[in-house]
Structure formats: C-alpha cells, structure tokens
Amino acid sequence: MTYLKQTFLKTVLLVLVFTASSYGQKKDITVEGFVKDEFDISVPYAAIGIPSKYIGTSSNDDGGFSLKLSKEHLLDTLEVSSIGFKTLKIKVQDYLQQKEKVLLLIEENVSLSEVEILKPATYVKNAVKKVRKNTLSSKHQINMIYRRSSVENGKTRFMVEHYLKILDYGPSVPSFDEIEIAEQRKSADYRFVNQKQPVHTVIVMTQIDPIRQGFSLKDYKWSKTGDTSYDGEDLVIIEGRNKIKKKDFIRLYIGIDTYGIYKMELSRLNALFLYKKDINGKLVLSYHKRDPFFHGIISEQKRKRLNLKTTKVKCAYRHEAIVLSIESNKKKFDIKNVISERKDAGDYGVKYNPVFWDTVSLPPETAFYKKSVKDLESIYGVPLKVQFSAVNK
C-alpha cells in the first residue's frame, strides 16, 4: 500500500471516529431546572423521573434537579411527585421547550375528619401488615449514590462518595441482599478525631429502619398529627411517641386507601426515608438522609496543637442516599464485586474513575454538600477535584 493511500485511510478513519463520537455526544441531553410550588417556593426532595424506564432522581434542598437522558427519551413522560402536591406529568421535549426551566407543582388540599379515619394505631398496624404488598418485594437492583461527610468541630474534614449497586427485596426483609461499591471518590482526610465505623454505613440505613427491623406498637403512643396527599392518594400523618423515651418518635405518612408508607421520619439519628411509585405502582426507595451527632475524644496534645478548649469535640456524620434507578429484570443485574469485609466506608480501595463522576446524573449539590466542599477546599487550599485525583490512586 502506498504512503498516500495509507494517509488517506488514516484520515477517513479519524473522520469516522470523530463523527461517531460527535453523534454519540449529541444523543445525550440534560434535563435540569427547579421544582417549585405556585407561590414560587422551592420543593425539596421531589421525585423526578421516567417511571416506565426506571430512570429518576430527586430535587435537592433548594428544589434544583438535573437528569441526564438521551434523545430517545424526548417523547417519554417526565413525572414529578412530592408529598402534598398533585403529581405533574409532562413530556421531556415539552419541558425542554419551556423558556423558564421550572416544574410547577400545585398543592393538593386535603382535610380528613376524625370520623373518616381509623384509630392511629390501627393505621400503623395495617400499614406494617401490607408492606410486602405495597412495596417492590421481588428481587431488584438499586443503583444509588451514597455519600458521607465527617464533620468535626463544625467543619467537614473528610468526605467519601460511593456509587452502589444493591440487590434487595425491599423493606419486607431486614437487610440488603448484596452490595457492590462500583465507583468511589474521596477527599483528603483531615480528621483529628478520626473515628472509624466498623461497617459500611449503607448497612446502617437498614438497621435503623423500624419497618425492616420490626417494632412493638405497644411501646408507642400513637396520634394523628396531620393529613396530606401523594400521587392522588390521601395520606394521614401518624406519629408514635415512645412511652418511656418521650423524645423518641416515629412519624409515618400512610395512604388512606392502600396503607402504603410514603414517607418516614425518625428521631433516631435524625433520619428521613422517602418512597415513590414505580411503573407498577409499587413503592420503592427514592431518597434517604440522616444526620447523627456524637462527641469524640482527642488527646491533650492534639487539643493544644489545634488550639481547642476541650478534649471533647462535637462531631457529626451526614449521610445522603440518592436512588438513581431500579432494575427489576434479573437478566440485567450486573453486580460483580460484592463487598464481604466489614469496615469503614472510607477504607475501601476502589479506583477513582473521573469520567464516571463527570457523566453520572446527580441532582445539584445540596447546601450541606456545598458547605462540605467549601470546608475541604479551605483546609487544603486546592479544589476538591485535585484532592480526588491525588488521594484516589
């Protein structure tokens, strides 16, 4: 083959590669904006997605969201749901054509009289009985972003983020079946308390769940504290106060018709669980957060070096779990490296893949996440991305 022919073929191949690459890039679209109510107030933690394709995300605490799709989803229907509002349905292409990128939710007024509902404890009893019926209880894969920030003396000093693939049977069983840390990134570690947790904290998420673990209704005094709605169903808000530890409570948002549990708030670890309906009307986890506080002890030497007044330091772990998608087809399960070791979430050796983190669809950063980033960058004086590259070898 002559030199000219070789050069020509190389040029053609380069053009084809570039064209294919450009075409692939053009197929991707980003759907982003804000979820607000009719009074222009942000709606946090709303579920946004395409249920028929098991694609979704949650809005952050400012109502902001971002969802990466492909052009094949343009004719699909985007559904937006949040407790207390009517579910919004809009075609992806129609939303993209809007000048103002706002998903507007209309409040759904509900007023349930005491005559219309059962005794509070009866609602809880029925809801617990029907957990298996109301939730996705067949084996499925959860694809989740899980992040933990370690706060010491009011400042974030370490953060780890994992992309997890989890096999689960839903809240009708006590624990997850299998867990894989598919992707990881973590900041430089500047903890001085440096308290380790003996298990990945996504496991703790199931351990503190009273629906998974079971609880005695008799231990709580139950009362109705309000009513609301979700996706066309009226909900009653039932709160249980522990009869002995009166600051300990469980608050459940229960469907009047189905007894489905759409939301759960716990005093324990200041935890929140949010659920949404899948294409078959089964409830699946959408979002979880918890923010437990504790006091760490440091040495006298560290106290002097850090110029602290006491060796007892207030600390916190902030956890966020954002469910990106659910896969119910067993043939599409792709969990490979199941974690078997029980150790702190920051101690797993998973290679950092910047391409994944640049392309994964995440909601805009929450206020706490932004503060964590600001704290970590101020400690080292370098951007967090530089820390990711330097630490995650």
LUMVO-689694 format. One record per residue (C-alpha): residue in one letter; residue number from 1; z, x, y. Coordinates in steps of 0.001 Angstrom, whole numbers, m for minus. Each point is the difference from the previous one (the first is absolute). Layout:
<recs>
REC type seq      pz      px      py
REC    A NUM       Z       X       Y
...
</recs>
This chain:
<recs>
REC type seq      pz      px      py
REC    M   1       0       0       0
REC    T   2    m960    1407    3400
REC    Y   3    2528     657    2769
REC    L   4   m1554   m2771    2152
REC    K   5     357   m2556   m2798
REC    Q   6    3599    1053    m631
REC    T   7     790    m330    3711
REC    F   8   m1677   m3405     136
REC    L   9    1946   m1305   m3021
REC    K  10    3293    1256    1426
REC    T  11    m759   m1746    3288
REC    V  12    m841   m3277   m1775
REC    L  13    3170     197   m2078
REC    L  14    2111     630    3094
REC    V  15   m1576   m2977    1739
REC    L  16     620   m2209   m3034
REC    V  17    3633    1131    m263
REC    F  18     548    m556    3736
REC    T  19   m1684   m3407    m149
REC    A  20    2042   m1085   m3015
REC    S  21    3174    1263    1638
REC    S  22    m787   m1777    3270
REC    Y  23    m835   m3211   m1842
REC    G  24    3287     177   m1894
REC    Q  25    1904     506    3225
REC    K  26   m1775   m2891    1700
REC    K  27    1082   m2337   m2798
REC    D  28    3640     434     976
REC    I  29    1478   m2244    2676
REC    T  30    3476    m178    1513
REC    V  31    1537   m3357     794
REC    E  32    2843     510    2455
REC    G  33    1844   m1739    2784
REC    F  34    3192   m1982     510
REC    V  35    1592   m3103   m1481
REC    K  36    1529   m2175    2726
REC    D  37    1262   m3528     490
REC    E  38   m1201   m2524    2573
REC    F  39    2480    1386    2540
REC    D  40   m1504    3512    m279
REC    I  41    3033    1278   m1942
REC    S  42    m632    2487   m2803
REC    V  43     515   m1174   m3573
REC    P  44    1450    2858   m2101
REC    Y  45    m512     468   m3751
REC    A  46   m2684   m2677    m321
REC    A  47   m2112     226   m3162
REC    I  48   m3672     696     780
REC    G  49   m2639     293   m2674
REC    I  50   m2691   m1375   m2259
REC    P  51    1907   m1602   m2898
REC    S  52   m3147    m520   m2070
REC    K  53    m526    3785     m62
REC    Y  54    3707     914    m213
REC    I  55    m323    1975    3235
REC    G  56    2653    m165    2674
REC    T  57    2494    1538    2355
REC    S  58    2869   m1015    2291
REC    S  59     273      51    3768
REC    N  60    2530    2449    1394
REC    D  61    3027    m866    2127
REC    D  62   m2262    m314    3054
REC    G  63   m2415   m2331   m1795
REC    G  64   m2674    2695    m282
REC    F  65   m2123     357   m3134
REC    S  66   m2898    2015   m1363
REC    L  67   m2017    m734   m3137
REC    K  68   m2872    2110   m1314
REC    L  69   m2741   m1988   m1699
REC    S  70   m3653     417    m886
REC    K  71   m2981   m1967    1286
REC    E  72     m76   m2015   m3219
REC    H  73    3178   m1710    1270
REC    L  74   m1556   m1323    3216
REC    L  75    m442   m3509   m1406
REC    D  76    3421     m54   m1660
REC    T  77    2852   m2010    1469
REC    L  78    2874    1821    1611
REC    E  79    3299   m1822    m473
REC    V  80    3021     530    2246
REC    S  81    3356   m1470    m940
REC    S  82    3520     301    1296
REC    I  83    3124   m2068    m450
REC    G  84     238   m2700    2652
REC    F  85   m3742    m129     739
REC    K  86   m3080   m1766   m1288
REC    T  87   m2169    2255   m2151
REC    L  88   m3060    1222    1889
REC    K  89   m3344     402   m1770
REC    I  90   m2967    1685    1664
REC    K  91   m3123    1769   m1262
REC    V  92     123    3759     422
REC    Q  93   m3263      69    1976
REC    D  94    1186   m2802    2304
REC    Y  95    3154    1943     823
REC    L  96   m1968    3184     662
REC    Q  97   m2166   m1918    2479
REC    Q  98    3022   m1078    2038
REC    K  99     373    1803    3320
REC    E 100    3773     m88    m192
REC    K 101    1166    1395   m3314
REC    V 102    2904   m2391    m507
REC    L 103     791   m2176   m2995
REC    L 104    1705   m3022    1531
REC    L 105    2571   m1832   m2113
REC    I 106    1152   m3514     857
REC    E 107    3650    m831    m561
REC    E 108     635   m2662   m2619
REC    N 109    2898   m2202    1034
REC    V 110    2225   m1131   m2822
REC    S 111    3101   m2165     192
REC    L 112    1644    m824   m3302
REC    S 113    2922   m2376      32
REC    E 114    2982     529   m2246
REC    V 115   m1038   m3112   m1950
REC    E 116   m3353    1561    m922
REC    I 117    1411    3051   m1721
REC    L 118    2237     679   m2967
REC    K 119    3309    1791     141
REC    P 120    m545    3632    1131
REC    A 121    1305    1465   m3263
REC    T 122   m2350   m2280   m1975
REC    Y 123   m3011    1360    1878
REC    V 124    1040    3562    m822
REC    K 125     595    m910   m3644
REC    N 126   m3441   m1623    m293
REC    A 127   m1687    2912    1805
REC    V 128    1525    2551   m2386
REC    K 129   m1026   m2115   m3009
REC    K 130   m3606    m170    1186
REC    V 131    m484    3651     986
REC    R 132   m2207     697   m2992
REC    K 133   m2138   m3079     676
REC    N 134    m405     624    3733
REC    T 135    m642    3748     m20
REC    L 136   m2685    2178   m1552
REC    S 137    1800     686   m3269
REC    S 138   m2814    1396   m2126
REC    K 139    m463    3766     m35
REC    H 140   m1648    1224    3203
REC    Q 141    m445    3164    2057
REC    I 142    1473     269    3485
REC    N 143   m1590    2544    2348
REC    M 144    2605     815    2613
REC    I 145     768    2315    2887
REC    Y 146    3661     966    m158
REC    R 147    1655    2042    2719
REC    R 148    3510    1292     548
REC    S 149    1364    1594    3155
REC    S 150    3255    1963     m69
REC    V 151    1952    m416    3235
REC    E 152    2932    2250     870
REC    N 153    2069    m331    3160
REC    G 154   m2568   m2425    1455
REC    K 155   m3073    2157    m627
REC    T 156   m2611     m10   m2783
REC    R 157     100    3379   m1724
REC    F 158   m2117    m609   m3083
REC    M 159   m2622   m2547   m1046
REC    V 160   m1874    m546   m3245
REC    E 161   m2837   m2447    m667
REC    H 162   m1363    m947   m3408
REC    Y 163   m2969   m2010   m1157
REC    L 164    1382   m1630   m3122
REC    K 165   m1719   m1725   m2890
REC    I 166    2480   m2274   m1769
REC    L 167    m280   m2124   m3110
REC    D 168    2212   m3054     275
REC    Y 169     715   m3451   m1407
REC    G 170    1354   m1313    3299
REC    P 171    3567    m954     963
REC    S 172     564   m1793   m3319
REC    V 173     853    3406   m1542
REC    P 174    2705    2464    1161
REC    S 175   m2164    3062     705
REC    F 176   m3494    1366     432
REC    D 177   m1790     897   m3237
REC    E 178   m1728    3253    1054
REC    I 179    m311    1939    3266
REC    E 180   m2494    2684    1042
REC    I 181     158    2015    3219
REC    A 182   m3750     189     523
REC    E 183     116    1595    3475
REC    Q 184    2691    1644    2086
REC    R 185     629    1525    3393
REC    K 186    3247    1169    1496
REC    S 187    1190    1629    3191
REC    A 188    1821    3268     376
REC    D 189    3630    m410   m1053
REC    Y 190    2574     461    2757
REC    R 191    2937   m1872   m1586
REC    F 192    3441    1571     398
REC    V 193    1806   m2607   m2109
REC    N 194   m2843     101   m2532
REC    Q 195    1454   m2644   m2288
REC    K 196   m2157    m471   m3088
REC    Q 197    m598   m3275   m1792
REC    P 198     m51     250   m3814
REC    V 199   m2883   m2433    m418
REC    H 200   m3217    m916    1790
REC    T 201    1082   m2599    2525
REC    V 202   m2753   m2467    m943
REC    I 203    2098    m552   m3129
REC    V 204    2968    m872    2215
REC    M 205   m2177   m2737    1474
REC    T 206     192   m1825   m3344
REC    Q 207    3663     882    m564
REC    I 208    1162   m1774    3170
REC    D 209   m2187   m3066    m582
REC    P 210    2373   m2838   m1011
REC    I 211   m2876   m2032   m1454
REC    R 212    m959    2822   m2368
REC    Q 213    3546     985    m852
REC    G 214    1574   m3445     m80
REC    F 215    3095   m1205    1824
REC    S 216    2643   m2681    m373
REC    L 217    m515   m3027    2251
REC    K 218    3728    m681    m206
REC    D 219     764    3250    1822
REC    Y 220   m1623   m1337    3179
REC    K 221     557   m2884    2361
REC    W 222   m3443   m1499     647
REC    S 223   m1149   m1792    3148
REC    K 224   m3232   m1069    1667
REC    T 225    m600    2049    3161
REC    G 226   m3456   m1222    1012
REC    D 227   m3457   m1118   m1042
REC    T 228   m3501    1351     501
REC    S 229   m3343     117   m1840
REC    Y 230   m2433    2332   m1732
REC    D 231   m3624    m602    m932
REC    G 232     292   m3786     183
REC    E 233    3312    m318   m1820
REC    D 234    3272    m946    1693
REC    L 235    2788    2498    m602
REC    V 236    3745    m306     196
REC    I 237    2085    3029     965
REC    I 238    3047     332   m2235
REC    E 239    2706    2597     644
REC    G 240    2656    1060   m2450
REC    R 241    3163    1714    1244
REC    N 242    2045    1927   m2531
REC    K 243    3332   m1798    m409
REC    I 244    1959    3274     m98
REC    K 245   m2122    2360    2131
REC    K 246    m983   m2464    2711
REC    K 247   m2285    2469    1792
REC    D 248   m2108     220   m3156
REC    F 249   m2820   m2573      45
REC    I 250   m3270    m994   m1660
REC    R 251   m2471   m2040    2061
REC    L 252   m2873   m1706   m1815
REC    Y 253   m3047   m1832    1366
REC    I 254    m753   m2561   m2732
REC    G 255   m2946   m2404    m337
REC    I 256    1006   m3669      15
REC    D 257   m2705    m966   m2516
REC    T 258    m407    3069   m2218
REC    Y 259    3392    1736     393
REC    G 260   m1927    3222     595
REC    I 261    1923    2776    1775
REC    Y 262   m2168    1170    2896
REC    K 263    2444    2274    1766
REC    M 264    3336    1600    m776
REC    E 265    2442    1716    2359
REC    L 266    3014    1934   m1263
REC    S 267    3005    1389    1803
REC    R 268      76    2694   m2670
REC    L 269   m1845    3011    1414
REC    N 270   m1387   m2274    2748
REC    A 271   m2923    m907   m2253
REC    L 272   m2997   m2323     382
REC    F 273   m2519   m1186   m2627
REC    L 274   m3141   m1939     970
REC    Y 275   m2346   m1734   m2426
REC    K 276   m3466   m1509     337
REC    K 277   m2249   m2126   m2213
REC    D 278   m2817    1527   m2007
REC    I 279   m3290   m1769    m712
REC    N 280    1662   m2024   m2766
REC    G 281    2919   m1068    2164
REC    K 282    2457    2375   m1654
REC    L 283    2468    1828    2230
REC    V 284    m312    3791     149
REC    L 285    1897    2601    1992
REC    S 286   m1552     704    3399
REC    Y 287    2537    2082    1932
REC    H 288    3466    1486    m432
REC    K 289    2318    1926    2277
REC    R 290    3616    1093     m18
REC    D 291    2083    2111    2330
REC    P 292    3299    1126   m1565
REC    F 293    2501    2145    1874
REC    F 294    2487    2494   m1366
REC    H 295    2114    2917    1198
REC    G 296    m839    3522   m1121
REC    I 297    2412    2910       3
REC    I 298   m1034    3438    1259
REC    S 299    1857    3297      m8
REC    E 300    2035    1266    2935
REC    Q 301   m2484    2842     348
REC    K 302   m2923   m2440     366
REC    R 303    1999   m2130    2442
REC    K 304     522    2977    2309
REC    R 305   m3590    1191    m322
REC    L 306   m1361   m3474     778
REC    N 307    2543    m523    2766
REC    L 308    1341   m3212   m1550
REC    K 309    3451   m1394     676
REC    T 310     679   m1061   m3581
REC    T 311    m950     909   m3550
REC    K 312    m549   m3680    m798
REC    V 313   m3577    m871    1015
REC    K 314   m1545   m3476     126
REC    C 315   m3177     m76   m2083
REC    A 316   m2573   m2576   m1068
REC    Y 317   m2931    m437   m2330
REC    R 318   m2781   m2247    1259
REC    H 319   m2253   m1344   m2763
REC    E 320   m3271   m1875     338
REC    A 321   m2232   m1281   m2803
REC    I 322   m3423   m1367     940
REC    V 323   m1955   m1613   m2834
REC    L 324   m3687     749     505
REC    S 325   m1453   m1786   m3027
REC    I 326     791   m1619   m3337
REC    E 327   m2131     490   m3113
REC    S 328     381   m2568   m2806
REC    N 329   m2913    1113   m2175
REC    K 330    1529    2265   m2658
REC    K 331   m3347    1750    m486
REC    K 332     241    1262    3594
REC    F 333    3517    1421    m246
REC    D 334    m213    3706     864
REC    I 335    3518    1401    m235
REC    K 336    m215    3539   m1393
REC    N 337    3033    2162     750
REC    V 338    3053   m2178    m519
REC    I 339    3145    1513    1491
REC    S 340    2652     720   m2606
REC    E 341    2373    2244    1947
REC    R 342    2719   m1627    2068
REC    K 343     317    1931    3242
REC    D 344     m67    m364    3766
REC    A 345   m3230   m1454    1424
REC    G 346    m516    3171    2046
REC    D 347     117    2303   m3008
REC    Y 348   m3128   m1075   m1895
REC    G 349   m2766    2595     m24
REC    V 350   m3145   m2009     758
REC    K 351   m2878    1762    1726
REC    Y 352    m761   m1110    3555
REC    N 353   m3448   m1581     398
REC    P 354    m775    m403    3747
REC    V 355   m3254   m1879    m708
REC    F 356    1923   m2771   m1730
REC    W 357    2471    m402    2869
REC    D 358   m2821     m36    2556
REC    T 359   m1820   m2805   m1820
REC    V 360    2718   m2209   m1504
REC    S 361     428   m3353    1744
REC    L 362    3418    m196    1645
REC    P 363    1428   m2284    2664
REC    P 364     562    1690    3364
REC    E 365    3169    2055     128
REC    T 366    3267   m1883     378
REC    A 367    2385     803    2840
REC    F 368    2334    1805   m2395
REC    Y 369   m2886    1989   m1494
REC    K 370   m1142    1046    3471
REC    K 371    3522    1150     819
REC    S 372     159    1931   m3274
REC    V 373   m3248    1787     838
REC    K 374    1195     762    3538
REC    D 375    3314    1389   m1301
REC    L 376   m1651    2199   m2627
REC    E 377   m2571    1356    2429
REC    S 378    2695     779    2603
REC    I 379    2030    1997   m2531
REC    Y 380   m2871    2270    m977
REC    G 381   m2161    m214    3087
REC    V 382   m3118    m632   m2108
REC    P 383   m1922   m3184    m936
REC    L 384    1053   m1752   m3187
REC    K 385   m3439     592   m1553
REC    V 386     574    3743     339
REC    Q 387    3320    m412   m1787
REC    F 388   m1709   m1948   m2780
REC    S 389   m2518    2801    m494
REC    A 390    2637    2733      89
REC    V 391    2619   m1633   m2224
REC    N 392   m2088   m1869   m2590
REC    K 393   m1508    2878   m1926
</recs>
